[in-house]
Amino acid sequence: MRLVGFYVFAAVVALLPVLFPTNYFVTVVGASAGLHVILAVGLNLLMGYAGQISLGHAAFFGMGAYASAILTTRFGWYSLPALATGLLIAGTVAWLLARPILRLRGHYLAMATLGFGIIVHVIMVQATRWTGGPDGLAGVPPLNLLGWAVEGDLQWYGVIMAAMLLTVWLSLNLVDSQVGRALRAVHGSEFAAQMMGIDIGRAKTQVFVVSALFAAFAGSLFAHQQAFVSPDSFNLIVSVELVTMVVLGGMASTFGAACGAIALTLLHQGLVVFEDYEMVIHGALLMAVMIFLPQGLFVGLSQGTRRLWAMRPKS
Amino acid sequence: MLEQFFQFLVTGVTVGSLYALVGLGFALIYNASDVVNFAQGEFVMLGAMTAIALLNAGLPLPLAAIAATLAAILVGLLLERFAIEPAQGASVVTTIIITIGAAIFLRGVALLLWGKGFHALPPFSGDAPIRLGGATVLPQSLWVLGVTVLLVSLVRAFFNRTLLGKALLACSFNRAAAQLVGINVRVMLRLAYGLSAGLGAMAGILIAPITFSSYEAGVMLGLKGFSAAIVGGIGNPMGAVAGGVLLGLLEALGAGLISSGYKDAIAFLFVLMVLFFQPTGLFGHKVAERV
């Protein structure tokens, strides 16, 4: 019963390509939305449940992508060990960074994570020998899953959606586990959580590492799917977009984050037709949603419908 | 070697003054409303771009500069009225996204008005470099330094000497108490936004002859100003000024002595180190958490 929402979501994801196998919006935009969902769901664990903002999450996304790209193109590794190495690197960096950085609060934490993201981005641009510099690295081989090379939009849709459903399922279970309850306690009041015997430092470190792992995982898939990586895909704007997805959908709700990721991906696709007006509309929409629906689209709308439902005339 | 070092110092203090002005703007708004305004860099860009456009339209430079500053102040007031006021009481993350949305919006407007090209102002008083010791100094750098010192002293005097400044300060200490003694908090909020937009615009006009301006020019400047405010201890205006100068110096030295490509990384690494060892900034006071 607890996972009913998940099964409905999985069924929709599985049915879409059956109904529209050649629709660009389903296969290509859908795959891109799927990667964003992985990223947003991971970031939501950190932001929504543990209450820690991160304006540098694109760095972990980039670490996964560059680990896969560099190891497969320059060293001829298979994709899976390269993906695992990407996870290991991002996880280790997150683990090392977690204690000093998560001691900070509010705007100081925002600043520190933002700075971390910019430092990683500068390294991607400057360490030309490894990363190819601003031009990026091309020719990343297709994802090789134990001999099966993933090719074509439809196959990629399948792989990314499977990965996405896995992360959504993991997130839903994590939130309802003991770790998840500890996180929510930390969000409510760190002091009270500590009094209840929760090791705050450990809880925050765990969630930071998990959300970095989600991001690196998405990064590896992204590198193989695009066959190309460049620093532009992992800059500050991307980090801000990820935060926006989480907040837009509604914090502390896995489906809210997923909803925000899908909405923002579709919005970008939709706004392309406005060309130069895209930025103005994008900025205005962002402000409007945050002003009028501060709890986010998913949470705000679902509460709104519940309230309307309660107000219905009783006959 | 020493001459080179002196040259880096001059560059560092010039850039640092700019960061100081932007950081001061951050601190003013934060003090008045607990909001970190991520559109602060866009005020700098708007100041520079409007001044350039007005100059090209035939206005003399001083008039163009004043008109551009007034235009930015108007934008600051509109931002406060239509984006910040309706969202009062929202969480930190929500206000961050609102101001980021405002920044994207303003960048978009600049793109529509002035295109993607790079523009510059002519130097205020020629570009014949002045030799000072072993280093060369552009006259424009002296303008930047002089006007920054003047503006910072004015802001200081405003807070210390005038009733209006003290009222604004009172709002930052305790908004409810300020309201109770008869201060119109809403007006103070608008004052803070106008003031900080004006400071940002003037910074943009000062630097426009040295670095080219474009619709995207505000992004990095805004972030550096935010860093300056954080390093100085957020909400401490003079701390932000000191933080800005420090950051500019460090960046110039890092670019000159280590690597120019890594200068942004060096600046932010410094910010991270400050935060790791002094989590409330260099000049910020410790805040006891209310349980």
Interface residues (C-beta under 8 A of the other chain):
Chain A: M47 I53 P100 I101 R103 L104 G106 H107 Y108 A110 M111 A112 L114 G115 F116 I118 I119 V122 I123 V125 Q126 S189 F191 A192 L236 V240 V243 T244 V247 M251 D276 Y277 E278 M279 V280 I281 H282 G283 A284 L285 L286 M287 M290 I291 P294
Chain B: Y30 V36 A83 P86 A87 A90 S91 V92 V93 T94 I96 I97 I98 I100 G101 A102 A103 I104 F105 L106 R107 G108 V109 L111 L112 V219 L223 F226 S227 I230 I234 S259 G261 Y262 D264 A265 F268 L269 V271 L272 L275 F276 P279 T280 G281 E289 V291
